[in-house]
């Protein structure tokens, strides 16, 4: 699995570099690199700078390679497609997230003894949690996927920045799947993350009364 992952990252990097050196079409040319890309680039440099101080320097440096590859892929997509790249990138990442959450529940159905694990804390109200099997995803990772799917699905009902909207019925159904996934993982930090994420989303949409009611709850 590790070799496949390294191979995929290497292939993505080669495709990105090819797109970056390929002459851009006139209709897709864009201006200077936007601030978010520069911030992510700076973050990649921080990862490499901190690698020698890490408990596992080689693994941390490799994560820096993965992050650098991701930034290169996004830059290459933007150069190849212009502003149209932004919603396409978002759509690709969103449905990949949906597929990952789907793989977790497929594992629950196909391999329940591996996907549903007992908790060591006997005082927990629900003495088990869910984790991914194929691919292997720890329960905290499953909770993170659930939080992200919930907030992103709600945001795509009425997206900004040129994103493609989802039909409300589909978006709310996937948001509900995200909440159930979070609860099944028992990722306690995710509960706070979900509350903050939904609060930010409501604040951006000026839903002050609903925001106040949720925060009070």
N, C-alpha and C positions, 0 to 999 in steps of 0.2 A: 504493500500500500504506500509506503514511503517513497519507493522508486517511482511509482505511478504519479505521485504528487509532484515530485521533483521534475519528472518529464513534462507534466502539464504546465508547470510554472515556466520551464525552459522554452517550451513551444510558444506559450503566450508572450514571453519576452522577445523571441525571434520575430513573431508576427508584428508586435508593436514596433520594434526597431525598423522592420521593413516598411511599415506604413509611415513612420516618421521621416525616413529618408526619401520616400516616394514623393514626387512633386504633387502638391495639392492642386485640385481644380480651382479655377477662379471663383466659381460660385460657392465653394465651401471654405474659402479662406476667411479666417477670423483674425481678430486683433491680438493684442498681447495676452499672455497667459493670465487667466483670472486669479484673483487672490486665493481662493480655496486650493487650487493646485499648488501654488507656491507654499502655502501652509503645510500641506501634506508632504511636499518635498522636504521642507525643513524638519518635519516629524521623522521622516526616514533617516535624515542625517543624525538626529538625536538617538535613534535606535542603534545605529552603527557606532556612535560615540560611546554609548553606554554598554555595548556588548562586552568589552574587556572587563567591566566590573560585575558582569552577570555571574550567577552561579553556574550557568551553562553557556559559556561565551559562543561556542559554535552554533548552538541552537538559536540563540538570540540574533546572531549575525545572519543566520539563514532566514529568520522571520523578517529581518530588514530587507533581504533579497526579495522575499514575497511581496512586501509592501512596495518596494521600488518598482517591481514588475507591474503591480496593480496601477500605480500612478502612470507608468509608461503606456499601459493599455488604454487608460482613460484619455491621456493626451493624444494618442494615436487615433482613437475614435473621433475625437473632436477635430483633429486636423483633416481626417478623411471625410467626415460628414458635416462639419460646421456645427451650427447651433442645433441641428436636428439630432446630433449625437446625444444631447442631454436627456431628452425623454426616452430615447431608445436604451441608453445605459440604465436608466431607472427602471424601465419595464423589464429588462433582462434580469437585473438583480432581484427585483421583486418576485418574479415567478420562480427564480432559483430558490429564493427563500421559502416560497410555498412548497416547492418540491422537497426541500429538506424537512419541513414540518410533516409533509406527507410520508416521508421515509420513516420518521419516528413512529407514526401510528401504524404504518405497514408492519414495522417490527413488532409492535404490541400484538397485532393480530397473528402474525406468522411465528414469532418466537417469544411468547409471553414470559417464559421462564428466564430469558435473557434481558428482555426489555423492562420488565417490572421487577424492581429490586426492593427488598425489605430495608427499612431504616433501622439504624442502630439505636436510635432514641426511642425507647419504648413508650415514652410519654407523649409522643406525637399523636395528634387526633387521627391522622391517616398513616398507618405504619408502613408505607411503601412510596416509592416515587418511580418515575418513568425516565428511561434513557434510550438513546439511539443505539441500534444494533448494526445495521448496514446502511450508511457508514456509522462508525462508533462515535457517539456524542454523549458526553457526560450529562448528568441531570441538570447541572447549572447551565450548560450550553443549551440544553433543550428549553429551559426557562427563558434564556436570552432570545432564542428564536421566537418563542411565544410572545414575548413583550414586543419585539420588533415587528412581528407580523400584525399584532393588534394595532399598534400606533400607525404603522404605514398603511394598513388597510383603511383606517378611518381617515387618514390624510388624503388618500386617493379618491375618496368620494367627491371631493372638490379641490383638486390639486392646483397649486400655483406654479409659476415658473415655466409654463408651457408643457407640463406633464400631461399624460393621457389619463383621463378619469376612468374609474371603474363604475359599473352599474351599482347603485346603492345596495341592492339585494345581495350581489356577489361580495361587495366590500364588507358589509355588516356580517355576512356569514363567515367570511375568512377571519374577521376580527374576533368573532365568537370562538372560532377554532383556536386562535392565538391565546385567548383567555383560558380556555380549557387546557391547552398545552402547558401554560404557565402554572396553573393549579396542580396539574398532574406531576409536574417536575418538582414541586415544593421548593422552588427557588425564592427564598425569602427576600433577597435583595431585589429580585425582579418585581415584587409587589410595589416597593417604593419607586422603582424605575417606571413602572406602568402609571402610577399616580402622577408623577412629575411629567411624564411625556404627554399624557392626556391633558393635564393642566396647561402645558405650554401650547398644545394644539388649540384648546379652547380660548386661551388668551389671545392667540394670533387671530382668531376668528371673532373676537369681541363677544364671546358668549359668557358674559361676566356672572350672570345669575346662576347658570348651570355650573360654572367653574367654582363659585363660592359654595354651592350645595355639595359638590363632589369633595372639595377640600374639607368641608365641615364633616362630611361622612367619614 
